[in-house]
Amino acid sequence: MTVAVVLFTSDLRLHDHPPLHAALAAADEVVPLFVRDPGVRAAGFDAPNRRAFLADCLADLDASLRHRGGRLVVRTGPVVREVHALAAECGAAQVHMAAGVTGYAQRREERLRRELAGLGVALRVHDAVITAVAPGAVVPTGGDHYAVFTPYLRRWSAEPLREPLPAPRAVRVPDAVRGEPLPSRAGTPGLSPGLPAGGETAGRDRFSRWARAGLDHYGERHDDLAGDATSRLSPHLHFGALSAAELVRRARARGGPGAEAFVRQLCWRDFHHQVLAARPEASVRDYRTRHDRWRTEDEAAEDVAAWREGRTGYPVVDAAMRQLRHEGWVHNRARLLAASFLTKTLYVDWRIGARHFLDLLVDGDVVNNQLNWQWVAGTGTDTRPHRVLNPVLQGRRYDPDGAYVRRWVPELADLDARTVHEPWRLPADRRAGLGYPAPLIDLAEGLDRFRRARGRA
């Protein structure tokens, strides 16, 4: 009997899974393996919301494998050590896995290849499993990645995608291989109350329902804060419970402006992956420095605390931060507004905001979270790095009736659309009765400070 190991990482699904498909074609028996890496927790990435969602994904993956005669093998320890030990234990000839893009993923792949070679075991790394298009598949002339989105979009859109692979009919796992009990979300402390359920089954069901009801209107409604018309698929994409390549194909098959707008968002995801694959250090350092002297958390402690708690005095920003805490997710437009306020109005280091988002977001992704924060801060790939999003004007534009603000900032529930985004304009006696804070800073003052800091005053 020949044996192969499939190391699952950020690809927790059976549909459209090239590593699993290749392993089943190459071996009589396959060990589907997930390693709970203590290094992830030590680095601070094992946040409660993602830990719970991950547990859902693993339980669903195991159930799907058992339906096909297999099971998921879970082990705990350093990834290289555990894969090496399992490959030796079951006499595997090959280990298959999806290619990653972070510095950690690249180092892990290098160590795995080296250690497995000592056993005579081949490591097969598969591209375009986590993304629709592999990071290195589309590059500009004379460069290793695209630094501007629009030309990348043109090239990416012309790139042929592979046909999505069906889920396997059967998976045979060696009887002698043992694993640990699956983790459970039960009892996980610090969960957001509105955290959604994870897993491939839930993700595929969500996409199918949303595609029928919301995809056609996505183009004109995805920025509507109160309408909540986005797909909410980002957590499923982060954990790989859904295939980005399959979503692109299914959306294109449906066609129309809504599908085109949705595919564009999937392209943004691939764009960030190809940037970080080429520049792994951008997860912690400015992709393009503006020589900012950001305020640190010590210097801006009260402002940062108010921002985290949703008590800045700017309703749409506070609504975003409260949604984040309650759901472990927040509307993309609201993310941009909250990030712009912290970095450009309060002039606080983007890494402080990115860390807070990673602490709570169920879709908290080193690639997209860090590079989106840099895009807003003007140290990333934005071609207009000095733009500042005005929370009042943006609130009126994307929440014109104030419904989003009233949903998440109940102190303002009785205000009308005219005043809900500027409660400080109310008479003093009525304003005092709201129990809502005054603005942390005047917007003009914040803008002036930012422009002076960037040498644009």
C-alpha positions in Angstrom: 0.0 0.0 0.0 1.3 3.4 -0.9 0.6 6.3 1.4 0.5 10.1 0.9 0.0 12.9 3.5 -2.1 16.0 2.8 -1.2 18.8 5.1 -4.3 21.1 5.5 -3.5 24.7 6.4 -5.7 27.6 5.1 -7.6 25.2 2.7 -10.1 23.5 5.0 -12.4 22.0 2.4 -12.9 19.0 0.1 -14.3 20.7 -3.0 -11.7 22.1 -5.4 -8.7 20.9 -3.4 -5.7 20.2 -5.7 -3.4 18.8 -3.0 -6.0 16.2 -1.9 -6.8 15.4 -5.5 -3.2 14.8 -6.4 -2.5 12.7 -3.2 -5.5 10.5 -4.0 -4.3 10.0 -7.5 -0.7 9.1 -6.3 -1.4 6.8 -3.4 -3.6 4.0 -2.2 -4.2 5.6 1.2 -4.1 9.2 2.2 -3.7 10.8 5.6 -5.6 14.2 5.8 -3.6 16.1 8.5 -4.1 19.3 10.4 -1.4 20.4 12.9 -2.3 22.7 15.7 0.9 24.8 15.7 1.7 26.4 19.1 3.8 28.9 17.2 0.6 30.5 16.0 -0.6 31.1 19.5 2.9 32.3 20.6 2.8 34.9 17.8 -0.6 36.2 19.0 -2.6 35.0 16.0 -4.7 32.4 17.9 -7.5 34.9 18.6 -10.7 33.5 20.2 -13.0 34.3 17.3 -10.7 32.6 14.8 -10.0 29.7 17.2 -13.8 29.0 17.4 -14.4 29.4 13.7 -11.4 27.1 13.0 -12.9 24.5 15.3 -16.1 24.6 13.3 -14.1 24.2 10.1 -12.2 21.2 11.4 -15.3 19.5 12.6 -17.1 20.0 9.3 -14.0 18.8 7.4 -13.8 15.7 9.6 -17.5 15.0 9.1 -17.2 15.3 5.3 -14.2 13.0 5.3 -16.0 10.4 7.4 -18.9 10.5 5.0 -16.4 9.4 2.4 -14.8 6.7 4.6 -12.0 8.8 5.9 -11.3 11.1 8.8 -9.2 14.1 9.7 -6.0 13.5 11.8 -5.3 16.3 14.2 -2.0 16.7 16.0 -0.4 19.4 18.1 3.2 20.7 17.9 5.6 22.4 15.6 4.4 21.7 12.0 7.7 20.5 10.6 8.2 18.1 13.5 4.7 16.7 13.4 4.6 16.2 9.6 8.0 14.6 9.7 7.0 12.2 12.4 3.7 11.2 10.7 5.4 10.7 7.3 7.9 8.3 9.0 5.2 6.6 11.0 3.0 5.7 8.0 5.8 5.3 5.4 4.5 8.1 3.2 6.2 8.7 -0.1 4.8 12.2 -0.6 3.4 15.1 1.4 1.1 17.5 -0.4 0.2 21.0 0.7 -1.0 24.4 -0.6 1.5 27.2 -1.2 1.4 30.1 1.3 2.6 33.6 0.9 3.5 34.9 4.3 7.1 34.9 5.5 6.1 32.3 8.1 4.5 30.0 5.4 7.5 30.4 3.1 9.9 29.4 5.9 7.7 26.5 6.9 7.8 25.2 3.4 11.6 25.4 3.2 12.0 23.6 6.5 9.5 20.9 5.5 11.2 20.3 2.2 14.6 20.0 3.8 13.5 17.7 6.7 11.3 15.4 4.5 14.2 15.0 2.0 16.1 13.4 4.8 13.4 10.7 4.9 13.3 10.3 1.2 9.8 11.9 1.2 8.9 14.3 -1.6 7.1 17.6 -0.7 4.6 18.6 -3.4 3.5 22.3 -3.0 0.4 23.3 -5.0 -0.2 26.8 -6.3 -3.6 28.6 -6.6 -5.3 26.7 -3.8 -5.6 29.6 -1.4 -5.9 32.2 -4.2 -7.6 32.1 -7.6 -4.4 33.0 -9.4 -1.0 32.0 -8.0 1.0 35.0 -6.7 3.8 34.5 -9.2 1.7 33.7 -12.2 1.0 37.4 -13.1 4.0 39.7 -13.0 4.9 43.0 -14.8 7.8 43.2 -17.2 11.0 43.5 -15.2 9.4 43.0 -11.8 8.4 40.3 -9.4 4.9 41.7 -8.5 2.4 44.4 -9.3 2.4 47.4 -7.0 -0.7 49.0 -8.5 -4.1 47.3 -8.6 -5.6 48.4 -11.9 -2.9 47.0 -14.2 -2.9 43.8 -12.1 -6.6 43.5 -12.5 -6.3 43.7 -16.3 -3.7 40.9 -16.4 -5.4 38.8 -13.7 -8.7 39.0 -15.5 -7.1 37.5 -18.7 -5.5 34.7 -16.8 -7.1 31.3 -17.4 -8.4 29.6 -14.3 -8.3 25.8 -13.8 -11.5 23.9 -13.7 -12.7 23.4 -10.1 -12.2 19.9 -8.8 -15.1 17.9 -7.4 -15.0 16.6 -3.8 -13.6 13.1 -3.8 -16.0 10.2 -3.6 -13.9 8.2 -1.2 -10.8 8.8 1.1 -9.1 5.8 2.5 -7.0 6.5 5.7 -4.5 4.0 7.2 -6.2 2.4 10.2 -3.0 2.6 12.3 -2.7 6.4 12.2 -4.0 8.0 15.3 -4.8 11.6 16.0 -6.1 13.8 18.8 -9.7 14.8 19.6 -11.0 17.6 17.5 -11.0 21.1 19.1 -14.4 22.6 19.9 -15.6 26.2 20.0 -17.5 25.3 23.3 -16.0 27.1 26.2 -13.8 29.4 24.2 -13.5 32.5 26.3 -13.8 36.0 24.8 -16.0 35.2 21.8 -17.9 37.9 20.0 -21.6 37.2 20.7 -22.6 37.4 17.0 -19.8 35.1 15.7 -21.1 33.1 12.7 -20.6 29.3 12.2 -17.7 28.1 10.2 -17.0 25.2 7.9 -17.2 24.3 4.2 -20.9 23.2 4.4 -21.9 26.6 6.0 -19.8 28.5 3.5 -21.1 26.8 0.4 -24.6 27.2 1.6 -24.1 30.9 2.3 -22.6 31.5 -1.1 -25.4 29.7 -2.9 -28.1 31.7 -1.0 -26.3 35.0 -1.4 -25.7 34.4 -5.1 -29.4 33.9 -5.7 -30.5 36.9 -3.6 -27.7 39.4 -3.6 -25.1 38.9 -6.3 -27.0 40.7 -9.0 -27.2 43.8 -6.9 -23.8 43.7 -5.4 -22.3 46.4 -7.6 -24.7 49.1 -6.5 -25.2 47.9 -2.9 -21.9 46.6 -1.5 -21.1 50.0 0.1 -24.5 50.3 1.7 -23.7 50.1 5.4 -27.2 49.5 6.7 -28.2 47.2 3.8 -25.6 44.6 4.7 -25.5 43.5 1.1 -22.0 42.1 1.1 -21.4 38.3 0.8 -19.8 37.9 4.3 -17.7 35.2 2.8 -14.4 36.6 4.0 -14.1 34.2 7.0 -14.7 31.2 4.8 -12.1 32.4 2.3 -9.6 33.1 5.1 -9.8 29.5 6.3 -10.1 28.1 2.8 -13.5 26.6 3.5 -14.3 28.1 0.0 -12.2 28.1 -3.1 -11.5 31.6 -4.5 -11.1 30.1 -8.0 -14.4 28.3 -7.8 -16.2 31.5 -6.6 -14.7 33.5 -9.5 -15.9 30.9 -12.0 -19.4 30.7 -10.5 -19.8 34.4 -10.4 -18.6 34.8 -14.0 -21.0 32.1 -15.1 -23.8 34.1 -13.7 -22.6 37.3 -15.3 -23.8 40.9 -14.9 -22.4 44.0 -13.2 -22.9 42.5 -9.7 -20.8 39.5 -10.6 -18.1 41.7 -12.1 -17.9 43.8 -8.9 -17.7 40.7 -6.7 -14.9 39.2 -8.9 -13.1 42.5 -8.6 -13.1 42.1 -4.8 -11.7 38.6 -5.2 -9.0 40.1 -7.4 -8.1 42.6 -4.6 -7.5 39.6 -2.4 -5.2 37.9 -4.9 -3.5 41.3 -5.4 -2.5 41.6 -1.8 -1.3 38.0 -1.7 1.1 38.6 -4.6 2.4 41.7 -2.9 3.1 40.0 0.4 4.5 36.9 -1.4 7.1 39.2 -2.9 7.5 41.5 0.1 6.9 39.4 3.3 8.3 42.1 5.5 5.3 44.3 4.6 3.3 42.5 7.2 5.2 44.6 9.9 6.9 47.4 8.0 5.8 50.1 5.6 5.5 48.9 2.0 6.2 52.5 1.0 7.5 54.7 3.8 6.2 58.2 4.1 8.6 58.8 7.0 5.7 59.2 9.4 6.4 59.8 13.0 3.2 58.1 14.1 1.9 58.7 17.6 2.5 55.5 19.7 0.0 53.9 22.0 1.7 55.5 25.0 1.4 58.9 23.5 -2.2 58.5 22.4 -3.5 56.1 25.1 -6.8 57.8 25.7 -7.5 58.3 22.0 -6.7 54.7 21.2 -8.9 53.4 24.0 -11.8 55.5 22.9 -11.4 54.3 19.3 -11.3 50.6 20.4 -14.4 51.1 22.5 -16.4 52.9 19.9 -16.4 56.2 21.9 -14.8 58.6 19.5 -17.8 60.9 19.2 -18.0 60.2 15.4 -21.0 57.9 15.0 -20.1 55.9 11.9 -16.6 55.2 13.3 -18.1 54.1 16.6 -20.7 52.0 14.9 -17.9 50.2 13.0 -15.9 49.5 16.2 -19.0 48.2 18.0 -20.0 45.9 15.2 -16.4 44.6 15.2 -16.6 43.7 18.8 -20.0 42.1 18.6 -19.7 40.1 15.4 -16.0 39.6 15.0 -16.6 41.0 11.5 -17.3 44.5 10.2 -18.5 45.9 6.9 -15.6 46.8 4.5 -16.6 50.4 4.1 -16.8 50.7 7.8 -13.3 49.2 8.2 -11.9 51.9 5.9 -13.6 54.6 7.9 -12.4 53.3 11.2 -8.8 52.8 9.9 -8.7 56.3 8.3 -9.9 57.9 11.5 -7.2 56.2 13.6 -4.3 56.7 11.2 -5.0 60.0 9.6 -7.3 61.9 11.9 -5.7 60.7 15.2 -2.4 60.1 13.5 -1.8 56.8 15.3 0.5 54.1 14.0 -1.4 51.7 11.6 0.1 48.7 13.3 -1.8 49.5 16.5 -5.1 49.4 14.6 -4.1 46.3 12.6 -3.3 44.5 15.8 -6.7 45.3 17.3 -8.5 44.1 14.2 -6.5 40.9 14.2 -7.5 40.4 17.9 -11.2 40.4 16.9 -11.7 39.7 13.2 -12.8 36.1 12.4 -11.4 36.8 8.9 -8.3 38.3 10.4 -5.8 37.6 7.7 -2.1 38.7 7.9 -2.1 39.4 4.2 -5.3 41.4 3.7 -5.6 42.9 7.2 -2.0 44.4 7.2 -2.0 45.5 3.5 -5.5 47.0 3.8 -4.4 49.0 6.8 -1.3 50.2 5.0 -3.5 51.1 2.0 -5.6 53.3 4.2 -2.6 54.7 6.1 -1.0 55.7 2.8 2.1 53.5 3.3 0.9 50.7 1.1 -0.3 50.5 -2.5 -2.8 53.3 -2.6 -2.0 55.7 -5.5 -3.5 58.5 -3.4 -1.6 58.0 -0.1 -2.6 61.3 1.4 -6.4 60.9 1.1 -8.4 61.3 4.3 -11.9 59.9 4.6 -14.2 62.3 6.4 -16.4 60.3 8.7 -19.3 62.7 8.6 -19.4 63.0 4.8 -18.9 59.3 4.4 -21.6 58.5 6.9 -24.1 60.6 5.1 -23.1 59.0 1.8 -23.1 55.3 2.8 -25.6 55.5 5.7 -27.9 58.3 4.5 -30.8 57.3 6.7 -28.6 56.6 9.7 -29.9 53.1 10.1 -26.4 51.6 10.5 -25.4 54.1 13.2 -28.7 53.6 15.1 -28.2 49.8 15.0 -24.8 49.9 16.6 -24.9 53.1 18.7 -28.2 52.9 20.6 -27.5 56.2 22.4 -28.4 57.8 19.0 -31.4 55.6 18.2 -33.9 58.5 18.5 -32.0 60.9 16.2 -33.2 61.5 12.6 -31.1 61.2 9.5 -30.2 64.9 9.6 -28.6 64.8 13.0 -27.5 61.2 13.6 -24.1 61.8 12.0 -23.5 65.1 13.8 -25.1 64.8 17.2 -22.8 67.6 18.5 -25.0 70.1 16.6 -28.0 69.4 18.9 -28.9 71.9 21.6 -26.7 71.4 24.6 -29.5 70.1 26.9 -30.5 67.5 24.5 -26.9 66.5 23.7 -26.2 66.0 27.4 -29.1 63.6 27.7 -27.8 61.3 25.0 -25.0 59.8 27.0 -22.8 60.0 23.9 -19.3 61.5 24.0 -18.2 64.7 22.3 -15.8 64.3 19.4 -12.3 63.4 20.4 -10.9 65.9 18.0 -12.1 68.5 15.5 -11.8 67.0 12.0 -10.1 70.2 10.7 -7.5 70.0 13.5 -6.8 66.3 12.7 -6.5 67.0 9.0 -4.1 69.9 9.6 -1.9 67.8 11.9 -1.8 65.0 9.3 -0.9 67.3 6.5 1.9 68.9 8.5 3.2 65.5 9.4 3.3 64.5 5.8 4.8 67.9 4.8 1.8 68.9 2.8 0.5 71.9 4.9 
